[in-house]
Amino acid sequence: MPSINFLITLSLCIILIERKVISKELQCKDKVIIVGAGLSGLAAGQKLQKAGCDVVIIEGSERIGGRIKSEIISQDVAIDLGASWIGGTGKDFDMGAKQKYYQHQKGELDIDQSDLNQYIKLLKNYLKSHLTLATDQTSLEDIFRNFTVKSSRVNLKSYKNFSQSFIYGFKNAADSDQLSAKYVLSKLLFIGKDHVVEGGFQKITDQLSKELKIILRKQVVEIDYLNDLITIKTTDGEVYQANKVIVTVPLGILKSKEILFNPPLIQSKLESIEKLGSGIMDKLFLEFDHVFWDQNSTWFNHISDKGLKWIITANLFKYTGKPILMMFNIGREAIAFSEQSDERVLASAIWVKFP
Ligand SMILES: Cc1cc2nc3c(=O)[nH]c(=O)nc-3n(C[C@H](O)[C@H](O)[C@H](O)COP(=O)(O)OP(=O)(O)OC[C@H]3O[C@@H](n4cnc5c(N)ncnc54)[C@H](O)[C@@H]3O)c2cc1C
């Protein structure tokens, strides 16, 4: 147990260190332009402005938030069309929370959770023990191709489908053959339960944007950083200048080369942009007159040995008090549904979930 003196000295040290950091930060005299007013751009903007920089954010669309967008629906409830969860900071909405399982035409399944947990544990261990064999080209699907468990008690094909997608697919919004086995575990930075913002994630982006100078509807097409004064051009021919530029546009924009960098980005960055892929996740919100499902379950999982449609559904009643379900698709299923009419998507969701 440290003595009181030691604690006082320690806290003084912390104050001194903080002062040093703050005074160093306050020396920022740069004019900084940030391209993109999503969470990354807004968070960077707020930090830099606090540190004394002269910050301007240039956003291509007519709104801030990027992939964070909350909407109030008919019962005064905010739903998140984009991101919902803040990883590892929260107290509820845990992936491990109470779950129920369904199978088409069989209705609710009496799955022994400990059986499934055991299966998932074996799957995870199998991946870990095979990681040394994985190259940059090895997909998760390659690794799991030969994964088998001998059991007469469970439908192993549907367990395999579900577990791969539940554990790895949904975290990365991609199918197993699109995920790198070697790097799929390296994302586990935020361990612990997730947090959901009451009233919608957009509350955070709105708050971050409050003191910031943001120019909307200006799509950046060129960044010239040959000289100390960096020049930025937008589609309407406007020119902006800054000492420092932060680019926060999504990977897809960088891949499409919509922004011309002069000089071109360095080779290692270009290679990373080319090699990395983006996940795809679609959400469907279903609002009913009343709750007819188990109010206490957080997740309703669709177990099937035929594909991965709508495998997870979140019970938003638990968090909003309103009869709303949030359903998901990822990867190929998400792409397939994005091309269908709302009526067909709805029919498919209802068919899967409530046969
Ligand atoms: C459906 C869905 C669910 C998700 N769920 C979660 C979740 O639960 N938890 C989680 O942590 N993450 C989740 N994510 C991911 C998360 O939303 C993103 O990682 C995060 O919002 C990205 O923020 P960003 O600022 O880096 O990029 P973005 O939000 O994409 O912001 C980039 C901004 O740049 C702008 N822009 C693009 N091109 C230009 C240009 N040429 N000139 C000027 N501006 C430009 C865009 O309009 C956009 O506003 C989800 C994503 C989706 C789509």
The ligand as an SDF file (V2000), in Angstrom:
LIG
                    3D

 53 58  0  0  0  0  0  0  0  0999 V2000
  -24.4380   -0.3550  -41.1860 C   0  0  0  0  0  0  0  0  0  0  0  0
  -23.1610   -0.0850  -40.4250 C   0  0  0  0  0  0  0  0  0  0  0  0
  -23.0580   -0.5080  -39.1070 C   0  0  0  0  0  0  0  0  0  0  0  0
  -21.8900   -0.2640  -38.3880 C   0  0  0  0  0  0  0  0  0  0  0  0
  -21.8520   -0.6350  -37.0880 N   0  0  0  0  0  0  0  0  0  0  0  0
  -20.7810   -0.2930  -36.3370 C   0  0  0  0  0  0  0  0  0  0  0  0
  -20.7930   -0.5080  -34.9320 C   0  0  0  0  0  0  0  0  0  0  0  0
  -21.7880   -0.9690  -34.3840 O   0  0  0  0  0  0  0  0  0  0  0  0
  -19.6900   -0.1520  -34.2160 N   0  0  0  0  0  0  0  0  0  0  0  0
  -18.5800    0.4200  -34.8220 C   0  0  0  0  0  0  0  0  0  0  0  0
  -17.6070    0.7140  -34.1310 O   0  0  0  0  0  0  0  0  0  0  0  0
  -18.5510    0.6390  -36.1570 N   0  0  0  0  0  0  0  0  0  0  0  0
  -19.6210    0.3200  -36.9120 C   0  0  0  0  0  0  0  0  0  0  0  0
  -19.6360    0.6210  -38.2430 N   0  0  0  0  0  0  0  0  0  0  0  0
  -18.4530    1.2530  -38.8150 C   0  0  0  0  0  0  0  0  0  0  0  0
  -18.4210    2.7560  -38.4600 C   0  0  0  0  0  0  0  0  0  0  0  0
  -19.6390    3.3410  -38.8210 O   0  0  0  0  0  0  0  0  0  0  0  0
  -17.2900    3.4040  -39.2360 C   0  0  0  0  0  0  0  0  0  0  0  0
  -16.0710    2.7270  -38.9630 O   0  0  0  0  0  0  0  0  0  0  0  0
  -17.0910    4.8610  -38.8390 C   0  0  0  0  0  0  0  0  0  0  0  0
  -18.3120    5.5610  -38.7630 O   0  0  0  0  0  0  0  0  0  0  0  0
  -16.1650    5.4660  -39.8840 C   0  0  0  0  0  0  0  0  0  0  0  0
  -15.9730    6.8270  -39.5880 O   0  0  0  0  0  0  0  0  0  0  0  0
  -14.9990    7.6800  -40.5090 P   0  0  0  0  0  0  0  0  0  0  0  0
  -15.1080    9.0730  -40.0590 O   0  0  0  0  0  0  0  0  0  0  0  0
  -13.6610    7.0490  -40.5140 O   0  0  0  0  0  0  0  0  0  0  0  0
  -15.5650    7.4970  -41.9980 O   0  0  0  0  0  0  0  0  0  0  0  0
  -16.9740    7.9860  -42.5720 P   0  0  0  0  0  0  0  0  0  0  0  0
  -18.0240    7.9500  -41.5270 O   0  0  0  0  0  0  0  0  0  0  0  0
  -17.2050    7.2260  -43.8240 O   0  0  0  0  0  0  0  0  0  0  0  0
  -16.7020    9.5140  -42.9050 O   0  0  0  0  0  0  0  0  0  0  0  0
  -16.0160    9.9160  -44.0360 C   0  0  0  0  0  0  0  0  0  0  0  0
  -16.6340   11.2120  -44.5320 C   0  0  0  0  0  0  0  0  0  0  0  0
  -15.8870   11.6320  -45.6760 O   0  0  0  0  0  0  0  0  0  0  0  0
  -16.7920   12.1890  -46.6030 C   0  0  0  0  0  0  0  0  0  0  0  0
  -16.1670   12.1870  -47.9240 N   0  0  0  0  0  0  0  0  0  0  0  0
  -15.9630   11.1240  -48.7400 C   0  0  0  0  0  0  0  0  0  0  0  0
  -15.3340   11.5040  -49.8550 N   0  0  0  0  0  0  0  0  0  0  0  0
  -15.1280   12.8400  -49.7360 C   0  0  0  0  0  0  0  0  0  0  0  0
  -14.5180   13.8080  -50.5810 C   0  0  0  0  0  0  0  0  0  0  0  0
  -13.9730   13.4990  -51.7580 N   0  0  0  0  0  0  0  0  0  0  0  0
  -14.4730   15.0950  -50.1470 N   0  0  0  0  0  0  0  0  0  0  0  0
  -15.0150   15.4370  -48.9320 C   0  0  0  0  0  0  0  0  0  0  0  0
  -15.6030   14.5550  -48.1060 N   0  0  0  0  0  0  0  0  0  0  0  0
  -15.6600   13.2720  -48.5050 C   0  0  0  0  0  0  0  0  0  0  0  0
  -18.0180   11.2950  -46.4840 C   0  0  0  0  0  0  0  0  0  0  0  0
  -19.1830   11.9440  -47.0050 O   0  0  0  0  0  0  0  0  0  0  0  0
  -18.0820   11.0560  -44.9910 C   0  0  0  0  0  0  0  0  0  0  0  0
  -18.9030   11.9910  -44.3310 O   0  0  0  0  0  0  0  0  0  0  0  0
  -20.7890    0.3930  -38.9950 C   0  0  0  0  0  0  0  0  0  0  0  0
  -20.8820    0.8050  -40.3290 C   0  0  0  0  0  0  0  0  0  0  0  0
  -22.0580    0.5860  -41.0250 C   0  0  0  0  0  0  0  0  0  0  0  0
  -22.1590    1.0880  -42.4500 C   0  0  0  0  0  0  0  0  0  0  0  0
  1  2  1  0
  2  3  1  0
  2 52  2  0
  3  4  2  0
  4  5  1  0
  4 50  1  0
  5  6  2  0
  6  7  1  0
  6 13  1  0
  7  8  2  0
  7  9  1  0
  9 10  1  0
 10 11  2  0
 10 12  1  0
 12 13  2  0
 13 14  1  0
 14 15  1  0
 14 50  1  0
 15 16  1  0
 16 17  1  0
 16 18  1  0
 18 19  1  0
 18 20  1  0
 20 21  1  0
 20 22  1  0
 22 23  1  0
 23 24  1  0
 24 25  2  0
 24 26  1  0
 24 27  1  0
 27 28  1  0
 28 29  2  0
 28 30  1  0
 28 31  1  0
 31 32  1  0
 32 33  1  0
 33 34  1  0
 33 48  1  0
 34 35  1  0
 35 36  1  0
 35 46  1  0
 36 37  1  0
 36 45  1  0
 37 38  2  0
 38 39  1  0
 39 40  1  0
 39 45  2  0
 40 41  1  0
 40 42  2  0
 42 43  1  0
 43 44  2  0
 44 45  1  0
 46 47  1  0
 46 48  1  0
 48 49  1  0
 50 51  2  0
 51 52  1  0
 52 53  1  0
M  END
$$$$
